[in-house]
Amino acid sequence: MTDFDTLTRDWLGHLAHERRLSPKTLEAYGRDLRQFAVFLTEHLGGAPSLSDIATLKPADLRAFLGRRRRDGVGNRTLMRQLAALRSLARFGERTGKLKAAAFAATRGPRIGKSLPRPLEAGAARAVTQADTRAGEAHEQWILARDAAVLALLYGCGLRISEALSLTRAQVPASPGDTLTVIGKGNKTRMVPVLPVVVTAIAEYLSLCPWRLPPDGPLFLGAKGGPLSPRIIQLAVEGLRGALGLPSSATPHSLRHSFATHLLGRGGDLRAIQELLGHASLSTTQIYTRIDSARLMAAYDAAHPRAGAASAFRTTKPFDAAAE
């Protein structure tokens, strides 16, 4: 093991225990560093050491990113890999083991910002109802189970991983109770549970044929094991066809719908941030852009002078000096 490998191991341990990053994030970062080490071994003619890393230039890092792009990697993945390398370099500097200015000096690819695509309120409600799938060849308890999971995503704003990590003991007993959710970075938040969500979970529990111990998973698969996220993704794919929904309709779009619909009804942005478990308010503020876009779309569709107003918004600003 080289001193570079040792630094990488210590950095990943720091992220896991101090920063408390999720296992999937740690897995991705570890994979990024292994790919970087493989590139440097070929690029430098041998396994890289910390002294080799310290002499790298921005051109070397751009060569790595270029190689990854030729392998078919997109801009978002390239940015994540560059962010991982920068974080490793900062960790090395703080611990006094590495000085490498090239990482901070290297510019990453530009990423176009796309807005989340929530469902309309009626479509979101239909997705979370077991009756919508009544004609499917599934047992009733499975339809109730999927409906309960989707109700948690839309009614509580949970990520699918958060919903599937719930235990039987965490089930709210009555409407008005709160749910303790462990999100990214093992951060805990409290989420109020709507009566319709409590009802959906109770319906699933009454039909589930498997024993559910208090400390075991709440949602089980058809054979009694933990429920896979892929099963819920497939359920939503089937609902897309049945309801005529766009390809952007996914389990995660229900979480977007939760935030967008709350904001559209006058919900406080800070409160929505806490409900979603966002570390930064700027992450939650993207939903204000969705609400503004819908407001302008409604204006353009309904106002008698909307066509002229829309054309005015797309023209160049009035220049008094030019007149």
C-alpha positions as CSV (number, residue, x, y, z in Angstrom):
1,M,0.0,0.0,0.0
2,T,1.4,3.4,-1.1
3,D,1.2,6.5,1.0
4,F,-1.4,7.7,-1.5
5,D,-3.5,4.6,-0.7
6,T,-3.1,5.3,3.0
7,L,-4.3,8.9,2.6
8,T,-7.3,7.8,0.5
9,R,-8.2,5.3,3.2
10,D,-7.9,7.9,6.0
11,W,-10.0,10.4,4.0
12,L,-12.8,7.9,3.4
13,G,-12.7,7.0,7.1
14,H,-13.0,10.8,7.9
15,L,-16.0,11.1,5.5
16,A,-17.7,8.1,7.1
17,H,-17.2,8.9,10.8
18,E,-16.8,12.7,10.9
19,R,-18.9,13.8,8.0
20,R,-21.3,10.9,8.2
21,L,-21.8,10.6,4.5
22,S,-24.0,7.9,3.2
23,P,-22.6,4.5,2.2
24,K,-23.5,5.1,-1.5
25,T,-21.7,8.4,-1.5
26,L,-18.6,6.8,0.1
27,E,-18.8,3.9,-2.5
28,A,-18.9,6.5,-5.3
29,Y,-16.0,8.5,-3.9
30,G,-13.9,5.3,-3.4
31,R,-14.6,4.3,-7.0
32,D,-13.6,7.8,-8.2
33,L,-10.2,7.6,-6.4
34,R,-9.5,4.1,-7.7
35,Q,-10.2,5.3,-11.3
36,F,-7.9,8.2,-10.7
37,A,-5.1,5.9,-9.3
38,V,-5.4,3.6,-12.3
39,F,-5.1,6.7,-14.7
40,L,-2.1,8.0,-12.8
41,T,-0.4,4.6,-12.9
42,E,-0.6,4.7,-16.6
43,H,0.0,8.4,-16.9
44,L,3.1,8.4,-14.7
45,G,4.4,5.0,-15.4
46,G,4.0,3.6,-11.9
47,A,1.8,3.6,-8.8
48,P,1.3,7.2,-7.6
49,S,2.8,8.4,-4.4
50,L,2.0,11.6,-2.5
51,S,5.1,13.3,-3.9
52,D,3.8,12.5,-7.4
53,I,0.4,13.9,-6.5
54,A,2.1,17.1,-5.2
55,T,3.7,17.7,-8.6
56,L,0.6,17.3,-10.7
57,K,-0.5,20.2,-12.9
58,P,-4.0,21.2,-14.0
59,A,-3.1,19.8,-17.4
60,D,-2.7,16.3,-15.7
61,L,-6.2,16.6,-14.1
62,R,-7.7,17.8,-17.4
63,A,-6.2,14.7,-19.0
64,F,-7.9,12.5,-16.4
65,L,-11.2,14.2,-17.0
66,G,-10.7,13.9,-20.7
67,R,-10.1,10.2,-20.4
68,R,-13.2,9.7,-18.4
69,R,-15.2,11.7,-20.9
70,R,-14.0,9.5,-23.7
71,D,-15.2,6.5,-21.6
72,G,-18.7,8.0,-21.9
73,V,-19.0,9.7,-18.5
74,G,-21.3,12.7,-18.3
75,N,-20.6,16.2,-16.9
76,R,-22.3,15.5,-13.6
77,T,-20.1,12.5,-12.9
78,L,-17.0,14.4,-13.9
79,M,-17.9,17.2,-11.5
80,R,-18.4,14.7,-8.7
81,Q,-15.0,13.1,-9.4
82,L,-13.3,16.5,-9.4
83,A,-15.1,17.4,-6.2
84,A,-13.8,14.1,-4.6
85,L,-10.2,14.9,-5.7
86,R,-10.5,18.4,-4.3
87,S,-11.8,17.1,-1.0
88,L,-9.0,14.6,-0.8
89,A,-6.4,17.4,-1.5
90,R,-8.0,19.6,1.2
91,F,-7.9,16.7,3.7
92,G,-4.2,16.1,2.8
93,E,-3.4,19.7,3.4
94,R,-5.2,19.8,6.8
95,T,-3.4,16.7,8.0
96,G,0.0,18.0,6.7
97,K,0.5,15.1,4.3
98,L,-0.1,16.7,1.0
99,K,0.2,20.1,-0.8
100,A,-1.4,20.1,-4.2
101,A,-2.6,23.4,-5.7
102,A,-3.6,21.8,-9.0
103,F,-6.9,20.4,-7.7
104,A,-8.3,23.8,-6.8
105,A,-7.0,25.4,-10.0
106,T,-8.7,22.9,-12.3
107,R,-12.0,24.0,-13.7
108,G,-14.7,21.5,-14.1
109,P,-17.3,21.1,-16.9
110,R,-20.3,23.3,-16.9
111,I,-23.6,21.7,-15.9
112,G,-26.9,23.1,-17.0
113,K,-29.3,23.5,-14.1
114,S,-32.6,21.6,-14.7
115,L,-35.7,22.1,-12.6
116,P,-37.4,19.2,-10.8
117,R,-40.5,18.1,-12.6
118,P,-43.3,17.5,-10.1
119,L,-46.7,15.9,-10.9
120,E,-49.9,17.7,-10.9
121,A,-51.8,17.4,-7.6
122,G,-54.5,15.1,-9.1
123,A,-51.9,12.8,-10.7
124,A,-49.9,12.6,-7.5
125,R,-53.0,11.6,-5.6
126,A,-53.9,8.9,-8.2
127,V,-50.4,7.5,-8.0
128,T,-50.6,7.0,-4.2
129,Q,-54.0,5.2,-4.3
130,A,-54.2,1.4,-4.5
131,D,-57.5,1.5,-6.4
132,T,-55.6,3.0,-9.4
133,R,-54.0,-0.4,-10.0
134,A,-57.0,-2.5,-9.2
135,G,-56.9,-4.3,-12.6
136,E,-53.3,-5.5,-12.2
137,A,-52.5,-9.1,-11.5
138,H,-51.1,-8.5,-8.1
139,E,-52.2,-9.6,-4.6
140,Q,-54.2,-7.0,-2.8
141,W,-51.6,-6.7,0.0
142,I,-48.9,-5.9,-2.6
143,L,-51.0,-3.1,-4.1
144,A,-51.7,-1.8,-0.6
145,R,-48.0,-1.9,0.2
146,D,-46.9,0.0,-2.8
147,A,-49.6,2.6,-2.2
148,A,-48.4,3.1,1.4
149,V,-44.8,3.6,0.2
150,L,-45.9,6.1,-2.4
151,A,-48.1,7.9,0.1
152,L,-45.1,8.4,2.3
153,L,-43.1,9.9,-0.6
154,Y,-45.9,12.4,-1.5
155,G,-47.5,12.9,1.9
156,C,-44.3,13.3,3.9
157,G,-41.7,14.2,1.3
158,L,-39.5,11.1,2.0
159,R,-36.8,9.8,-0.3
160,I,-37.6,6.2,-1.3
161,S,-34.5,5.0,0.7
162,E,-35.9,6.7,3.8
163,A,-39.3,5.1,3.4
164,L,-37.9,1.6,2.9
165,S,-35.6,2.0,5.9
166,L,-38.5,2.5,8.3
167,T,-39.1,-0.2,10.9
168,R,-42.4,-1.6,12.1
169,A,-41.9,0.2,15.4
170,Q,-41.7,3.6,13.7
171,V,-45.2,3.4,12.3
172,P,-47.4,6.3,13.5
173,A,-50.3,5.1,15.6
174,S,-52.7,7.9,14.8
175,P,-53.2,11.0,12.6
176,G,-51.2,13.9,13.9
177,D,-48.3,11.8,15.0
178,T,-44.8,12.6,13.7
179,L,-42.4,10.3,12.0
180,T,-38.7,10.2,12.8
181,V,-36.7,10.0,9.6
182,I,-33.0,9.3,9.2
183,G,-31.9,11.0,6.0
184,K,-28.6,11.6,4.3
185,G,-25.6,11.8,6.5
186,N,-27.6,10.1,9.3
187,K,-29.3,13.4,10.0
188,T,-32.6,13.0,11.9
189,R,-35.7,15.0,11.2
190,M,-39.3,15.0,12.4
191,V,-42.1,14.8,9.8
192,P,-45.8,15.2,10.5
193,V,-47.9,12.3,9.1
194,L,-51.2,13.1,7.3
195,P,-54.3,11.0,8.2
196,V,-54.4,9.6,4.6
197,V,-50.9,8.3,5.0
198,V,-51.7,6.7,8.4
199,T,-54.7,5.0,6.7
200,A,-52.6,3.7,3.8
201,I,-50.1,2.2,6.1
202,A,-52.8,0.7,8.3
203,E,-54.4,-0.9,5.2
204,Y,-51.1,-2.5,4.2
205,L,-50.5,-3.8,7.8
206,S,-54.0,-5.4,7.9
207,L,-53.3,-7.3,4.6
208,C,-49.6,-8.1,4.9
209,P,-49.3,-11.9,5.3
210,W,-45.8,-11.8,6.8
211,R,-44.9,-11.3,10.5
212,L,-43.4,-7.8,11.1
213,P,-41.2,-7.7,14.2
214,P,-40.9,-4.2,15.8
215,D,-37.2,-3.8,14.8
216,G,-37.6,-5.3,11.4
217,P,-38.4,-3.5,8.1
218,L,-41.9,-2.1,7.7
219,F,-42.2,-2.9,4.0
220,L,-41.5,-6.4,2.8
221,G,-41.2,-8.0,-0.7
222,A,-43.4,-10.7,-2.0
223,K,-41.2,-13.5,-0.5
224,G,-40.9,-11.8,2.9
225,G,-37.5,-10.1,2.5
226,P,-36.8,-6.4,2.6
227,L,-38.6,-4.5,-0.2
228,S,-36.3,-3.4,-3.1
229,P,-36.6,0.2,-4.4
230,R,-36.7,-1.3,-7.9
231,I,-40.1,-2.8,-7.1
232,I,-41.5,0.6,-6.4
233,Q,-39.9,2.1,-9.5
234,L,-41.5,-0.6,-11.6
235,A,-44.9,0.1,-10.0
236,V,-44.6,3.8,-10.9
237,E,-43.5,2.9,-14.5
238,G,-46.7,0.9,-14.8
239,L,-48.8,3.8,-13.4
240,R,-47.2,6.1,-16.0
241,G,-48.8,4.1,-18.8
242,A,-52.1,3.7,-17.0
243,L,-52.4,7.5,-16.1
244,G,-50.7,8.9,-19.2
245,L,-47.9,10.5,-17.1
246,P,-44.6,11.7,-18.6
247,S,-41.3,9.7,-18.3
248,S,-40.3,12.2,-15.5
249,A,-42.9,10.6,-13.2
250,T,-40.8,8.6,-10.8
251,P,-40.9,7.8,-7.1
252,H,-38.6,10.7,-6.5
253,S,-40.9,13.1,-8.4
254,L,-43.4,12.6,-5.6
255,R,-41.0,14.2,-3.2
256,H,-40.6,17.1,-5.6
257,S,-44.4,17.2,-5.8
258,F,-44.7,17.4,-2.0
259,A,-42.4,20.4,-1.9
260,T,-43.9,22.2,-4.9
261,H,-47.5,21.8,-3.8
262,L,-46.7,23.0,-0.3
263,L,-44.9,26.0,-1.6
264,G,-47.8,26.7,-4.0
265,R,-50.2,26.7,-1.1
266,G,-48.2,29.3,0.8
267,G,-45.9,27.0,2.7
268,D,-42.9,28.6,4.4
269,L,-39.6,27.9,2.6
270,R,-37.7,27.3,5.8
271,A,-40.3,24.9,7.1
272,I,-40.2,23.0,3.7
273,Q,-36.4,22.8,4.0
274,E,-36.7,21.2,7.4
275,L,-39.3,18.7,6.2
276,L,-37.2,17.7,3.2
277,G,-34.0,17.5,5.3
278,H,-32.0,19.8,3.1
279,A,-28.8,21.0,4.6
280,S,-28.9,24.3,2.6
281,L,-31.8,26.6,1.9
282,S,-30.4,27.1,-1.6
283,T,-31.3,23.5,-2.4
284,T,-34.9,24.1,-1.4
285,Q,-35.1,27.5,-3.2
286,I,-35.2,25.7,-6.6
287,Y,-38.8,25.0,-5.9
288,T,-39.5,28.7,-6.0
289,R,-38.4,28.7,-9.6
290,I,-40.9,26.0,-10.4
291,D,-43.7,28.0,-8.8
292,S,-42.7,31.1,-10.7
293,A,-42.5,29.2,-14.0
294,R,-46.0,27.8,-13.4
295,L,-47.4,31.3,-12.5
296,M,-46.1,32.7,-15.8
297,A,-47.4,29.7,-17.7
298,A,-50.9,30.3,-16.2
299,Y,-50.6,34.0,-17.0
300,D,-49.7,33.3,-20.6
301,A,-52.6,30.9,-21.0
302,A,-55.3,33.1,-19.4
303,H,-54.5,36.8,-19.9
304,P,-56.0,38.4,-23.0
305,R,-52.8,40.2,-23.7
306,A,-50.6,37.3,-22.8
307,G,-49.3,36.8,-26.3
308,A,-48.0,40.4,-26.6
309,A,-46.6,40.2,-23.1
310,S,-44.7,37.0,-23.8
311,A,-43.3,38.5,-27.0
312,F,-42.2,41.6,-25.0
313,R,-40.4,39.4,-22.5
314,T,-38.4,37.8,-25.2
315,T,-37.3,41.0,-26.9
316,K,-34.2,43.0,-26.1
317,P,-34.5,45.6,-23.4
318,F,-35.5,49.1,-24.5
319,D,-32.5,51.2,-25.2
320,A,-33.3,54.9,-24.8
321,A,-29.9,56.0,-26.2
322,A,-30.4,54.1,-29.4
323,E,-33.7,55.9,-30.0
